[in-house]
Amino acid sequence: MMDPETERKEEEKETNPENKIAAVPSFPDNAVNGFLDNFKFELNHVSQELKSLTDKQTELLEQVAEHNTEVQNSPEMAHLMKVMEDMKSGMDRLSKLRQDMNVVHDRSEKLKNRAEKLESFCKTAQKREDDLVAKMDKQGQQED
């Protein structure tokens, strides 16, 4: 019979993952080499394909960079940039014009409302005046 401390150490050894890894037997070299031989051709083929694709990608990136340089340095690009600047200034002018038109519209609405109120006031005043004139005429005729 073992003491409790020794038992605990034995259990620790059994449950310790490092000890389990060491307990796995190593594969023989022939098995590893055979496994690698089975996939060597495919791995070389994939490696060549990747290298080919990387080279093509690099070539395409260079072509795109050359094309971008040509486009940026072309006279048409300078003309296009000028047209874009003109469009921007035109849009700014249109925006300002729209704001001005909104202000004019608001003013005209206020003037229209004011004119309607004045017209209503004038009609009311005219009606009172007519009523007073009619009343005065009645009084004048009754005195006669």
C-alpha positions as CSV (number, residue, x, y, z in Angstrom):
1,M,0.0,0.0,0.0
2,M,1.2,3.5,-1.0
3,D,1.0,6.6,1.0
4,P,-1.5,9.2,-0.2
5,E,1.2,11.5,-1.6
6,T,2.6,8.9,-3.8
7,E,-0.9,7.9,-5.1
8,R,-1.6,11.5,-5.9
9,K,1.6,11.7,-7.9
10,E,0.8,8.5,-9.8
11,E,-2.7,9.8,-10.7
12,E,-1.2,13.1,-11.8
13,K,1.2,11.3,-14.2
14,E,-1.7,9.3,-15.7
15,T,-3.9,12.4,-16.2
16,N,-1.1,14.8,-17.3
17,P,-1.5,15.3,-21.1
18,E,2.3,15.7,-21.5
19,N,2.8,12.2,-20.2
20,K,0.2,10.9,-22.6
21,I,1.9,12.5,-25.6
22,A,5.2,10.9,-24.6
23,A,3.4,7.6,-24.3
24,V,2.3,7.6,-28.0
25,P,4.8,5.5,-30.0
26,S,6.5,7.3,-32.9
27,F,5.7,6.3,-36.4
28,P,8.4,4.5,-38.3
29,D,10.3,6.5,-40.9
30,N,9.0,4.2,-43.7
31,A,5.4,5.0,-42.8
32,V,6.1,8.7,-42.9
33,N,8.0,8.6,-46.1
34,G,5.3,6.4,-47.7
35,F,2.6,8.9,-46.7
36,L,4.7,11.8,-48.1
37,D,5.4,9.9,-51.3
38,N,1.6,9.5,-51.9
39,F,1.0,13.2,-51.7
40,K,4.3,14.6,-53.0
41,F,3.1,14.8,-56.7
42,E,-0.1,16.5,-55.7
43,L,1.7,19.0,-53.4
44,N,4.2,19.8,-56.1
45,H,1.4,20.3,-58.6
46,V,-0.5,22.6,-56.2
47,S,2.7,24.5,-55.5
48,Q,3.4,25.0,-59.2
49,E,-0.2,26.2,-59.7
50,L,0.1,28.7,-56.9
51,K,3.4,30.0,-58.2
52,S,1.8,30.4,-61.7
53,L,-1.2,32.2,-60.3
54,T,0.9,34.5,-58.2
55,D,3.1,35.3,-61.2
56,K,-0.1,36.1,-63.3
57,Q,-1.5,38.2,-60.5
58,T,1.7,40.2,-60.3
59,E,1.7,40.7,-64.1
60,L,-1.9,41.8,-64.0
61,L,-1.2,44.3,-61.2
62,E,1.6,45.8,-63.2
63,Q,-0.6,46.1,-66.3
64,V,-3.3,47.8,-64.2
65,A,-0.8,50.2,-62.7
66,E,0.5,51.1,-66.2
67,H,-3.0,51.6,-67.4
68,N,-3.9,53.8,-64.5
69,T,-0.7,55.9,-65.2
70,E,-1.7,56.3,-68.8
71,V,-5.2,57.3,-68.0
72,Q,-4.1,59.8,-65.4
73,N,-1.6,61.4,-67.7
74,S,-3.9,61.5,-70.7
75,P,-5.2,64.9,-72.1
76,E,-8.8,63.6,-71.9
77,M,-8.4,63.2,-68.1
78,A,-7.4,66.8,-67.8
79,H,-10.4,67.8,-69.8
80,L,-12.6,65.5,-67.7
81,M,-11.3,67.1,-64.5
82,K,-12.1,70.6,-65.9
83,V,-15.6,69.5,-66.8
84,M,-16.1,68.0,-63.3
85,E,-15.0,71.3,-61.8
86,D,-17.4,73.2,-64.0
87,M,-20.2,70.8,-63.0
88,K,-19.4,71.5,-59.4
89,S,-19.5,75.2,-59.8
90,G,-22.7,74.9,-61.8
91,M,-24.3,72.7,-59.1
92,D,-23.3,75.4,-56.5
93,R,-25.0,78.1,-58.6
94,L,-28.1,76.0,-59.0
95,S,-28.3,75.4,-55.3
96,K,-27.9,79.1,-54.6
97,L,-30.6,79.8,-57.2
98,R,-32.9,77.3,-55.6
99,Q,-32.5,79.0,-52.2
100,D,-33.2,82.4,-53.8
101,M,-36.3,81.0,-55.5
102,N,-37.6,79.6,-52.2
103,V,-37.1,83.0,-50.5
104,V,-39.0,84.7,-53.4
105,H,-41.8,82.2,-53.2
106,D,-42.1,82.7,-49.4
107,R,-42.2,86.5,-49.9
108,S,-44.8,86.2,-52.7
109,E,-47.0,83.9,-50.5
110,K,-46.8,86.5,-47.6
111,L,-47.7,89.4,-50.0
112,K,-50.6,87.4,-51.4
113,N,-52.0,86.7,-47.9
114,R,-51.5,90.4,-47.0
115,A,-53.3,91.5,-50.2
116,E,-56.2,89.2,-49.5
117,K,-56.5,90.6,-46.0
118,L,-56.4,94.2,-47.3
119,E,-59.0,93.4,-49.9
120,S,-61.2,91.9,-47.3
121,F,-60.7,94.9,-45.1
122,C,-61.4,97.3,-48.0
123,K,-64.6,95.4,-48.8
124,T,-65.7,95.6,-45.2
125,A,-64.9,99.3,-45.1
126,Q,-66.7,99.9,-48.4
127,K,-69.8,98.1,-47.1
128,R,-69.8,100.2,-43.9
129,E,-69.4,103.3,-45.9
130,D,-72.3,102.3,-48.2
131,D,-74.4,101.5,-45.2
132,L,-73.6,104.9,-43.6
133,V,-74.4,106.7,-46.9
134,A,-77.7,104.8,-47.2
135,K,-78.5,105.5,-43.6
136,M,-77.7,109.2,-44.1
137,D,-79.8,109.3,-47.2
138,K,-82.7,107.8,-45.3
139,Q,-82.4,110.3,-42.5
140,G,-82.1,113.1,-45.1
141,Q,-85.3,111.9,-46.8
142,Q,-87.2,111.6,-43.6
143,E,-86.3,115.2,-42.6
144,D,-87.7,116.5,-45.8
